[in-house]
Amino acid sequence: GFVGGQVSVPIWLGGKINAANRAARINERTAEEQGNQTRNALISELVERYFGLALAMQVVEVRRQVVDGVRRHLEDAVALEKNGMIAQSERLYVEFKMAEAERELANAELQAQTIASALNSTLGQDNAWQPVTSMFIVDRVEEVAYYQDLAQDRNPLLNQVSLKRQLAEEGVRAQRADFLPQVAAIGGGSFYNYQVAGLVPAGRWAWGSTIKIFDGLNREYKYSAAKQTVKQVEVLEMKAGKDIAVLIEKLYNQMNNYANQMKSIDASLAFAEEYLKAKNAAFLEGMSSSSDLVDAELNLAKVRTERMQTAYNYDVALAKLLEAAGISDEFISYLHRTDARPIHFDKE
């Protein structure tokens, strides 16, 4: 008896080894792009929840001012009713609006608490976060083509599709290698023998090549399937590029729409403030009803809330636009631009 071993060292396998190595590197890059995609999505989520908390806190402030304003109107209504200047129904209407304003304030505070919890979840910490950065609108941004061009190179999803196409091409090369001869060096020897020392050689090496002549068309089918996979991925890559371009155009138009809305809202805000002052003066002189005064107060709160909501929508659309373009890290630079205007519930 004897104990021996054999070693086979591939020298050339028709390019299959190189294709496998390139495929491994492509998989590594794909994992990196997946990480970039997740990171960009988290930045957009952070923007949405951070400014969502800023919005909620300003809504709370607006609702608190409404409560204070209606309370003053109620005190005035009580005094005017005692002097016989208004009917009891006028005072009851203000009391009704007072209860409604207090209920909306409580709802706004609960909403702010909920968004604060969501922000803590995104940040992975349990702290009482207070936003220090105001919502903003940038007066001028680059053209839509600028973001579409960036997306072709930096969008992680498009890069993953491109890498998937490259991986499919390496699959074609690997399948094509089966049609070529394979060269290998083979060595072996005896490590231990019992009574056969003269019959078993101590060691030997040889090299040779093999080539498959016929395997039932199995290679042809696999090669054809690999080429078809490349075509499918190419179609997917083209469609994904168009979809991202359309998404960027949609988000860009939404941003411009919100910026244009802010101009008309600012005009409405100025009118609502002056209208409330006029109605308050008329009410104290007995020339306006309490319902008109309270409605003017609520209309001002509505315009202020709409102003903040528009700024929030703009910032979220900007974050998603930068995510689609693959440049989420540049969101802070937009905040620090010279033409970036901070937005509060009242005009600066």
Residue pairs with C-beta under 8 A, 6 or more apart in sequence:
1 193
1 194
1 195
1 196
2 190
2 192
2 193
2 194
2 196
2 200
3 190
3 191
3 192
3 193
4 188
4 189
4 190
4 191
4 200
5 188
5 189
5 191
6 186
6 187
6 188
7 186
7 187
7 188
8 184
8 185
8 186
9 184
9 185
9 186
9 187
10 17
10 182
10 183
10 184
11 183
11 184
11 185
11 207
12 182
12 183
13 177
13 182
13 183
14 176
14 177
14 178
14 179
14 180
14 181
14 182
15 173
15 174
15 176
15 177
15 180
16 173
16 174
16 177
16 178
18 173
19 170
19 171
19 173
19 174
19 177
20 170
20 174
22 170
23 167
23 170
23 171
23 174
26 163
26 166
26 167
26 170
27 167
29 159
29 163
30 160
30 163
30 164
30 167
33 156
33 157
33 159
33 160
33 163
34 156
34 160
36 156
36 159
36 326
37 156
37 157
37 160
39 328
40 156
40 323
40 326
40 328
41 323
42 122
43 319
43 323
43 328
43 329
43 331
44 316
44 319
44 320
44 323
44 328
45 122
46 119
46 122
46 123
47 315
47 316
47 318
47 319
47 331
48 316
48 319
49 115
49 118
49 119
49 122
50 119
50 131
50 133
51 131
51 135
51 312
51 315
51 316
52 115
52 118
52 119
52 312
53 112
53 115
53 116
53 119
53 129
53 131
54 131
54 133
54 134
54 135
54 312
55 135
55 308
55 309
55 311
55 312
56 108
56 111
56 112
56 115
56 116
57 112
57 130
57 131
58 308
58 344
58 345
59 108
59 111
59 112
59 305
59 308
59 345
60 105
60 108
60 109
60 112
61 345
62 301
62 304
62 305
62 308
62 345
63 101
63 104
63 105
63 108
63 301
64 105
65 301
66 101
66 104
66 105
66 297
66 298
66 301
67 98
67 101
67 102
67 105
69 297
70 94
70 97
70 98
70 101
70 294
70 297
71 98
73 94
73 280
73 283
73 290
73 293
73 294
73 297
74 91
74 94
74 95
74 98
76 283
76 284
77 86
77 90
77 91
77 94
77 290
78 91
80 86
80 90
80 91
80 286
81 87
81 88
81 90
81 91
85 286
86 286
86 289
86 290
90 289
90 290
90 291
91 290
93 290
93 291
93 294
94 290
94 294
97 294
97 298
116 128
116 129
119 129
120 126
120 127
120 129
123 129
133 335
134 342
134 343
134 344
135 308
135 311
135 312
135 314
135 315
135 342
135 343
136 311
136 314
136 315
136 335
136 340
136 341
136 342
136 343
137 258
137 259
137 262
137 311
137 314
137 340
137 341
137 343
138 259
138 318
138 334
138 337
138 339
138 340
138 341
139 259
139 339
139 340
139 341
140 339
141 255
141 334
144 248
144 249
144 252
147 248
147 252
147 321
147 322
147 324
147 325
148 244
148 245
148 248
148 249
148 325
150 325
150 326
150 327
151 158
151 244
151 245
151 248
151 324
151 325
151 326
152 158
152 241
153 326
154 325
154 326
154 327
155 244
155 324
155 325
155 326
156 326
157 240
157 244
158 237
158 240
158 241
158 244
161 233
161 236
161 237
161 240
162 237
164 233
164 236
164 237
165 230
165 233
165 234
165 237
168 226
168 229
168 230
168 233
169 230
171 226
171 229
171 230
172 223
172 226
172 227
172 230
174 226
175 219
175 222
175 223
175 226
176 223
178 212
178 219
178 222
178 223
179 219
179 223
180 211
181 209
181 210
181 211
182 209
182 210
182 211
183 207
183 208
183 209
184 207
184 208
184 209
184 210
185 205
185 206
185 207
186 205
186 206
186 207
186 208
187 203
187 204
187 205
187 206
188 203
188 204
189 201
189 202
189 203
189 204
190 200
190 201
190 202
190 203
193 200
212 219
244 324
247 324
248 321
248 324
248 325
251 317
251 320
251 321
251 324
252 321
254 313
254 317
255 314
255 317
255 318
255 321
258 310
258 311
258 313
258 314
258 317
259 314
261 310
262 307
262 310
262 311
262 314
262 343
265 303
265 306
265 307
265 310
266 307
266 347
268 303
269 300
269 303
269 304
269 307
269 346
269 347
270 347
272 296
272 299
272 300
272 303
273 300
275 296
275 299
275 300
276 293
276 296
276 297
276 299
276 300
279 288
279 292
279 293
279 296
280 293
280 296
282 288
282 292
282 293
283 289
283 290
283 292
283 293
304 345
304 346
305 345
307 343
307 345
308 343
308 344
308 345
310 343
311 343
318 331
318 334
319 328
319 331
322 328
322 330
322 331
322 334
334 340
341 348
342 348
